[in-house]
Structure formats: structure tokens, C-alpha cells
Amino acid sequence: MAAAGLPDGTLHVFTVVPGSSGWHRSRDASETWQNDSTQVDPNRRIFSTYTVGLPDNSIHLGTNATIS
């Protein structure tokens, strides 16, 4: 799991569900969570994720996956 807070007050959470890939959900500045998660990478070999929030309110997301 990885999380990044942005200057605009939003919080973005990314998680890896084994065998299901990478997912994202966010919370806005009023602390209201999105109803649904969004699949951000369909690669089922992902085993970890990392993220950083940038000053311009964008996000850099990376994943690590096994190679075979």
C-alpha cells in the first residue's frame, strides 16, 4: 500500500490486491471518500507500489512486478 497527500488537501491511496493488480481510491479535502476504487494497472504480477504527491497537485505512481 502507498499513500500521497497533495497540497489541495486530497489523499490518494494505492494498494495491490494479489492476483488482481493495482487499485486507487481517494479522499477529498472535506474528508469524503470516493465510492469505488479504480484499477490503475491491470498487470497481475504487481507485488508493490509507491507514490509521491507533487506541489502541482499531480501524483507520481510506480509499481514493482515479477518478470517471468
C-alpha positions as CSV (number, residue, x, y, z in Angstrom):
1,M,0.0,0.0,0.0
2,A,1.1,3.6,-0.7
3,A,-0.5,6.9,0.1
4,A,0.2,10.5,-1.0
5,G,-1.3,13.8,0.3
6,L,-1.5,16.7,-2.0
7,P,-1.3,20.5,-1.3
8,D,-5.0,20.8,-2.3
9,G,-6.0,18.5,0.7
10,T,-6.7,15.4,-1.2
11,L,-5.4,12.0,-0.1
12,H,-4.7,9.2,-2.7
13,V,-4.3,5.6,-1.6
14,F,-2.9,2.9,-3.8
15,T,-3.0,-0.8,-3.0
16,V,-2.0,-4.1,-4.6
17,V,-4.5,-6.9,-4.4
18,P,-2.6,-10.2,-5.0
19,G,-3.8,-11.7,-8.3
20,S,-5.9,-8.6,-9.1
21,S,-3.4,-5.8,-9.8
22,G,-3.2,-2.2,-8.6
23,W,-6.1,-0.1,-7.3
24,H,-6.6,3.5,-6.3
25,R,-9.1,5.4,-4.1
26,S,-9.0,9.0,-2.9
27,R,-10.4,11.3,-0.3
28,D,-11.1,15.0,-1.0
29,A,-10.3,17.9,1.4
30,S,-13.7,17.6,3.0
31,E,-12.8,14.0,4.0
32,T,-15.3,12.4,1.7
33,W,-14.0,9.1,0.2
34,Q,-14.7,8.1,-3.4
35,N,-17.5,5.4,-3.5
36,D,-15.5,3.0,-5.7
37,S,-11.8,2.0,-6.2
38,T,-10.3,2.3,-9.7
39,Q,-8.0,-0.2,-11.2
40,V,-4.8,1.7,-12.2
41,D,-2.7,-1.2,-13.6
42,P,-4.1,-4.5,-14.9
43,N,-0.7,-6.3,-14.5
44,R,-1.5,-9.2,-12.2
45,R,2.2,-9.6,-11.4
46,I,2.5,-6.4,-9.3
47,F,3.7,-7.0,-5.8
48,S,4.3,-3.5,-4.5
49,T,3.5,0.2,-5.3
50,Y,5.0,3.5,-4.3
51,T,3.8,7.1,-4.8
52,V,4.6,10.7,-4.1
53,G,2.4,13.8,-4.3
54,L,3.9,16.8,-6.1
55,P,3.5,20.5,-5.4
56,D,1.4,21.0,-8.6
57,N,-1.2,18.5,-7.2
58,S,-0.1,15.7,-9.5
59,I,1.0,12.2,-8.4
60,H,3.9,10.1,-9.5
61,L,3.0,6.4,-9.1
62,G,5.3,3.4,-9.6
63,T,4.8,-0.3,-9.3
64,N,7.1,-3.3,-9.0
65,A,6.2,-6.6,-10.7
66,T,7.8,-10.0,-11.1
67,I,9.2,-10.9,-14.5
68,S,8.9,-14.4,-15.9
